[in-house]
Amino acid sequence: MQYDHTQQAPLYLILVAVGIGMLAGAWFTPIQAVQIVLVISGGLMFVLAATFRQLTVRDEANHLLIQFGPLPLLRRRVPYSDMERAERSRTSILDGWGIHLSPSGGWVWNLWGFDCVDVFLSRGRKVRIGTDDPDGLEAFLKERIGKHS
């Protein structure tokens, strides 16, 4: 069984709008230092928008790839041999979106929504993967973890 799923989300549009606002602000401000800061910040918003447009979760032989994109600056590879179990779950408003440590423990990789799969790793670590295909991801991971047990 192979797994390759990409979730799309409109969150990047907020970053695009902020970037456009910063570039417009740079156009209208007469202070050159402020213009430079706004242009650089606006450009950074466009890079972030391209980074957080989608979240891909894919089987890559010996590990699971979790990657934001289409500009693939942020990615993580989790070896199947480190996985102990996977459970479907739901994030809370406190877990939020993006990549960060979760109040419930472990790292969150989430783009949009509240559905997720918690992947419990060796040494008590956890990765929480947000997805719009929680049943498919959970079934795939349970199968892969069973093969490595």
C-alpha positions in Angstrom: 0.0 0.0 0.0 1.3 3.5 -0.9 0.2 6.8 0.5 0.4 10.2 -1.2 -2.0 12.9 -0.1 -1.9 16.7 -0.5 -4.2 18.9 1.4 -5.0 22.4 0.0 -6.0 25.3 2.2 -7.0 29.0 1.8 -4.8 30.1 4.7 -2.1 31.3 2.3 -4.5 33.9 0.9 -4.2 35.8 4.2 -0.4 35.9 3.8 -0.8 37.1 0.2 -3.1 39.9 1.3 -0.7 41.0 4.0 2.1 41.0 1.5 0.1 43.1 -1.0 -0.7 45.5 1.9 2.9 45.9 2.8 4.0 46.6 -0.8 1.2 49.1 -1.1 2.3 50.7 2.1 5.9 50.9 0.8 4.6 52.6 -2.4 2.8 55.3 -0.4 5.3 56.1 2.4 7.9 58.8 1.8 10.4 57.4 4.3 13.0 55.3 2.5 13.9 53.1 5.5 10.3 52.3 6.0 9.9 51.5 2.3 12.8 49.0 2.5 11.4 47.3 5.6 7.9 47.0 4.0 9.2 45.6 0.7 11.4 43.0 2.4 8.5 42.1 4.8 6.0 41.9 1.9 8.4 39.7 0.0 8.7 37.4 3.1 4.9 37.2 3.2 4.8 35.9 -0.4 7.5 33.3 0.4 5.5 32.2 3.4 2.3 32.0 1.3 4.1 29.8 -1.2 5.4 27.6 1.7 2.0 27.2 3.5 -0.3 26.7 0.5 -0.5 22.9 0.9 0.6 20.0 3.1 1.7 16.8 1.5 2.0 13.5 3.4 3.7 10.8 1.4 5.2 7.3 1.8 8.8 7.3 0.8 9.9 3.6 1.3 11.4 3.7 4.8 9.9 6.9 6.1 6.9 9.2 6.0 7.4 12.6 4.4 5.5 15.5 5.9 6.1 18.6 3.7 4.6 22.1 3.3 4.7 23.5 -0.2 4.7 24.0 -3.1 7.8 25.8 -2.0 9.3 22.9 0.0 11.2 24.9 2.7 9.6 23.0 5.6 9.7 19.2 5.7 10.1 16.3 8.1 10.9 12.7 7.5 9.7 10.2 10.1 11.2 6.7 9.9 8.6 3.9 10.1 11.0 2.1 12.4 10.6 4.9 15.0 6.8 4.7 15.0 5.0 2.7 17.7 1.4 3.5 16.9 -1.0 5.9 15.1 -4.4 7.1 16.2 -6.9 9.4 14.6 -7.5 12.5 16.7 -8.7 16.1 16.6 -6.7 19.2 17.3 -8.0 22.0 19.5 -8.0 25.7 18.9 -4.9 25.8 21.1 -3.0 23.5 18.7 -3.5 25.9 15.9 -2.0 25.7 12.4 1.6 25.6 11.2 4.6 23.8 12.8 5.1 24.1 16.5 5.1 22.3 19.8 1.6 21.4 21.0 0.1 22.1 24.4 -0.9 18.4 24.4 2.6 17.3 23.7 4.7 16.7 20.6 5.0 18.6 17.4 2.1 19.8 15.3 2.2 19.9 11.5 -1.2 21.3 10.5 -2.4 23.3 7.6 -6.1 23.6 8.1 -9.0 22.1 10.0 -9.0 20.0 13.2 -8.7 16.4 12.0 -5.4 14.8 12.6 -3.5 11.6 13.2 -1.2 11.3 16.3 1.9 9.3 15.5 3.5 8.1 18.7 7.3 7.6 18.3 9.9 5.8 20.4 11.2 7.5 23.5 7.8 9.0 24.2 7.8 11.5 21.4 4.7 12.4 19.3 4.0 14.0 16.0 0.5 15.3 15.3 -0.2 15.4 11.5 -3.2 17.5 10.4 -5.0 16.1 7.4 -8.3 16.2 5.6 -7.9 12.4 5.1 -7.6 11.1 8.7 -9.1 7.7 8.0 -6.8 7.0 5.1 -3.7 8.2 6.8 -4.4 6.3 10.0 -5.1 3.0 8.1 -1.9 3.4 6.0 0.2 4.1 9.1 -1.2 1.2 11.1 -0.4 -1.1 8.2 3.2 0.2 7.9 3.8 0.2 11.6 2.6 -3.4 11.7 5.1 -4.4 9.1 8.0 -2.9 11.1 6.9 -4.4 14.5 
